[in-house]
Amino acid sequence: MSDFGFELEPNTRPASDDARAGILADPGFGRYFTDHMAHVRWTQDGGWHDRVVRPYAPLQLDPATAVLHYAQEIFEGIKAYRHADGSVWAFRPEKNAERFRNSARRLALPELDTETFVNSLKALVSRDVDWVPTPRSAADESSLYLRPFMIASEPFLGVRPSTEVDYFVIASPAAAYFRGGVQPVSIWLSSAYTRAAPGGTGAAKCGGNYAASLAAQKEAVAHDCDQVAFLDAVEHRWVEELGGMNLFFVFRDGRIVTPALTGTILEGVTRDSVLQLARDAGYETEERPISIEEWRETAASGELTEVFACGTAAVITPVGVLCSDNERIVCSPENGGEAGLTLRTRLLDLQYGRSADHRGWLTRLA
Ligand SMILES: *Cc1c(COP(=O)(O)O)cnc(C)c1O
């Protein structure tokens, strides 16, 4: 049997209906996985081959496998949304496919074509479709989180690009990021650490960026903050992004500003979508450098009316306060802010099929 070009090796011991229902009643985030995973192998001589959907299971890796030593790895994050008629859709998956290719080039990994990338999502989700949560209301933001990733799998300790690579997609049911309504997060401004330097890997979605951000995240938590914001590595002046979300600034005169893509910022699919939806909603948008002084001064003067972060996992999250060693800047009203919450609703309505998809942003997975 073959689906979307993927052979099927069925899981002979899938979770029981009861076990799955128990998980879907309280999935949390990233803790439980579906019965199958998609897998494609690559070798230098053979290219991409062996497209299979097979039982979800631990990988057996030689201790010398390159990824374990040199972090030659990239990943993606994308959600599958169940619509009211039961169908399941992905939001702009071709953008994730394109970014995955860009990340691959930066990490000297082989590029996977968009068709295979999107087909891997279709093959897995159509097989494990019972794992896609059914939202009970418009406030229920549950989904099936999909995690495509690619690893250097050659057992070799020499430092050079791996001649063997594996691509996988795993899937994990996810509850709404915020239980009981959207709540503003507090942000720690890191002065000791930077996330990305010019010429580095900041624009690639790779595990190494996240590994490097954990010490800063620990520092944030030690200061009672939820997330960390990074400044540029050269001047320590220009606002870049959070560890895993892009930032937006809303001004009283109706302008919405986000830092320009300079090569050290991750190009979020949500970021791009928010820019387009903001223009539809009548806001003027700007992609330009924004300094920490501008953030400080416009927050103090009242010109800055709200700040929000965005990404696939949390959609749009208001930033309540920005903290550093000697300051605490209030950035948004206590319940979030009007622009962020309006755009959040518009984005979710599109993703869950409650509003018309004029731009063709949705792809049916099952
Ligand atoms: C994934 C990611 C984002 C958000 O990207 P989306 O495509 O919107 O999910 C932002 N910043 C970083 C560093 C990321 O890894």
The ligand as an ORCA input file, in Angstrom:
! r2SCAN-3c Opt
* xyz 0 1
  C      10.261     28.787     14.558
  C      10.766     30.089     15.046
  C       9.996     31.268     14.973
  C       8.556     31.293     14.526
  O       8.352     30.820     13.227
  P       6.909     30.359     12.756
  O       7.120     29.898     11.360
  O       6.041     31.560     12.826
  O       6.462     29.283     13.670
  C      10.581     32.460     15.379
  N      11.841     32.504     15.848
  C      12.599     31.385     15.949
  C      13.983     31.506     16.476
  C      12.087     30.155     15.545
  O      12.852     29.060     15.661
*
